[in-house]
Amino acid sequence: MLAQEPDLSGHLTVLDYAAGGAAKGERHRAAALLDDLGVDGARKVVGLSGGEVRRAALARTLAGEPDVLLLDEPTNHLDLAAIEWLEQRLASGRCALVVISHDRAFLERVTNATLWLDRGRLLRLEAGFAKFEAWSEEILAREAVEAAKLDKRIAEETRWSHQGITARRKRNQGRLRRLQELRAERARRPAAAGSVKMAAATAGSTGKLVIEAEDIAKNYGDHAVIRGFSTRILRGDRVGLIGPNGAGKTTLLRLLIGELEPDAGDLRRGTNIEMVYLDQARESLAAGETPWSILCPRGGDQMVVGGRPRHVVSYLRDFLFADVQARSPVESLSGGERNRLLLARALARPSNLLVLDEPTNDLDMDTLDLLQEMLAEYAGTILLVSHDRDFLDRVVTSTIALTGDGTAQEYPGGYSDYLRQRPAPAAKKPAPRAAKASRKPPAQAGKTRDRLSYKQQHALERLPARLAALESRIAELEAALADPGLYARDRAAFEQATADLAAARESYAVAEMEWLELELLREELEDGREKPA
């Protein structure tokens, strides 16, 4: 089992810890896994970063080649390269896997069944997480229809009971018992799960320019963390920072917001910036403090949120804290609760620049969805460091990728867009035999295409109409499913509409991606034609 918060105490070195879970004589397997994960086994366990602790724990968990793997939030604190390595390792393994995770992309790649713990019930889907959303929405829609039918029957029986007992007393007593049974059935119905009510308090607008960097550099001794990086961040931009652990993401973030000064280059910030910074290490939650004292540091029981006074306990309820937790020490809170508390404090402060360093760690999916919706509605500018690929795709408008050698490059779009645009790995020199296999005529060697093929151009021209038709179909199906009586009248039609909607949404996503790729290719080819020879 990989615990959510691994404990390395009692071990001197990383290898001692990693080999502790393997059978005697299998120390070499733990060492090989540490090497794959990029962790020095000779390092002392004291002073490791969160990512290094997680990698060491993964090596320990995998070294014994278990029959069953239990993983609790395995991707927390891992960089993207380590997450992809873990996905490949699990996909090629033969053991059974039970994993708790908020990382949607990870779950889609490693699961073939899904257990949903919902309001005290455990439901099973015989398919991977990619099918979960449509399945769970169908269940909730069906339950809503059944609940409406039950409520209607209770209302009818209640109206009858108020008309008095007639001479046919025995039958009437039976109806009264039925009414009590219906009420008992409603009482047993799973209560709606609580959800975080999340909104960010906003300050006045910044100027159009928020941050401008030109050829900035930062060194620590002989090590170049950032060199020659330039960017221009405007009001309303949502910028993601990605890269391996230790590549300098937090350093670049602190340079951009003014916590560090560059060693070279020019850095300019706009006017009227009101910043809120949510740090990764949760250093600002001091031992002995309580949620109450953190949200009301000057005493009292009132705080100002979005320009309006709120009672601290009422505000904490918005973030799913029980009333008794308001006075509990922060040490008693789980990792997710500590993260929610930091979000509660950060979002209560007026800001027009929101800086989030790994905000998704330890958050459940419902809270992640609500955070994403809040960020979409946020009127200011966002700087986001994250390894959550799905979250990046849903939130950011551009992505700054750091490689670890001082290089940083900005790409438009989210993580999936970055994957398509990043430079391809340098090709290895082919072996002599492979070189002879080429049959390309000499006249074609070196010929470069400067426009879309006929087939690509035709696809690019027809795709807007295809997207419009799919949008219309999706709207039509959503309107049909919005009819609360459809399920009761025609269950087959309801289920068919649900399946058709899922298919239409998937077709739309595929068509939209095809259009974006062709449009980007067209622009690249046109830019190539315009450049002088």
Buried (B, 14 or more C-beta within 10 A) or exposed (E): EBEBBBEBEEBEBBBBBBBBBBEEEBBEBBBEBBEBBBBEBEBEBEEBEBBBBBBBBBBBBBBBEBEEBBBBBBBBBBBBBBBBBBBEBBEEBEEEBEBBBBBBBBBBBBBEEBEEEEEEEEEEBEBBBBBBEBBBBBEEBBEEBEEBBBEEBBEEBEEEBEEEEEEEEEEBEEBBEEBEEBBEEEEEEEEEEEEBEBBBBBBEBBEEBBBBBBEBBBBEEEEBBBBBBEBEBBBBBBBBBBBBBBBBBBBBBBBBBEEBEBBEBEBEBBEEBBBBBBBBEBEEBEEEBBBBBBBBEEEEEEBEBEEEEBBBBEBBBBBBBEEEBBEBEBEEBEBBBBBBBBBBBBBBBBBBBBBBBBBBBBBBBBBBBBBBEBBEEBEBBBBBBBBBBBBBBBBBBBBBBBEBEBBBBBBEBBBBBBBEBEEEEEEEEEEEEEEEEEEEEEEEEEEEEEEBEEEBEEBBEEBEEBBEBBEEBBEBBEEBBEEEEBBBEEEEBBEEBBEBBBEBBEBBEEBBEBBBBBEBBBEEBEEEEEEEE
